[in-house]
Amino acid sequence: MIDRTLEPEVMDNEEEAMEYDAMDFKEVNRDFALLVSEITPQNSLILDLGTGTARIPIIFSQMRPDCQIRAIDLAPSMLKIAQKNIDLARKNSQIKLELADSKKLNYEDNSFDVVMSNSLVHHIPNPFDLFQEIDRVVKPEGKVIIRDLLRPTSSQEVIDIVAQANLDYSPRQKQLFQDSLHASLTIEEVKTIIHKLQWQKVNIYQSSNRHWTLEKN
């Protein structure tokens, strides 16, 4: 197993934010939004951590117009593009953006019915800090749905995964993808965090050749 190699926690470079938004995640974004929509109760208040350019909350809001979403990110450059995307989708009344640190949220305890996050965990130096904050702000009977990249076992596997993805990426986009794979967690590392938090009714599984998913019901 290769060691975890951290990447920058905040992608707050306007050019990189535009590169990220241009990357084709439509299929995986829709799959994640559908998963969240299927377990979300009616009229829920949802927190999306590390929303990036808000592609997932926009898709989710189209599936579930009954829900309200607070979408946060620590990168102003990402939120700038996110607001444009929300404006274009005409979802301003349903999705509210906030500049915030997912490890130090200003929300009160037990504020949200659902907390979701896609591709944030690998950006966090100490992921336990993130999970601990999720545990604080989600309601006792609330839902948590997290998906992230799965760290490969070797550097060659990283190269193979990027190649097999067959994505029409620029060299910079491919490098971003590789860096993220190196920074991601293993399923065992995620399970260790959940054990420390003493979460019950949690399912952690490999959901693709490059992703893990956590569902807490």
Order of alpha helices (4+ residues) and beta strands (2+ residues): alpha-alpha-beta-alpha-beta-alpha-beta-beta-alpha-beta-alpha-alpha-alpha-beta-beta
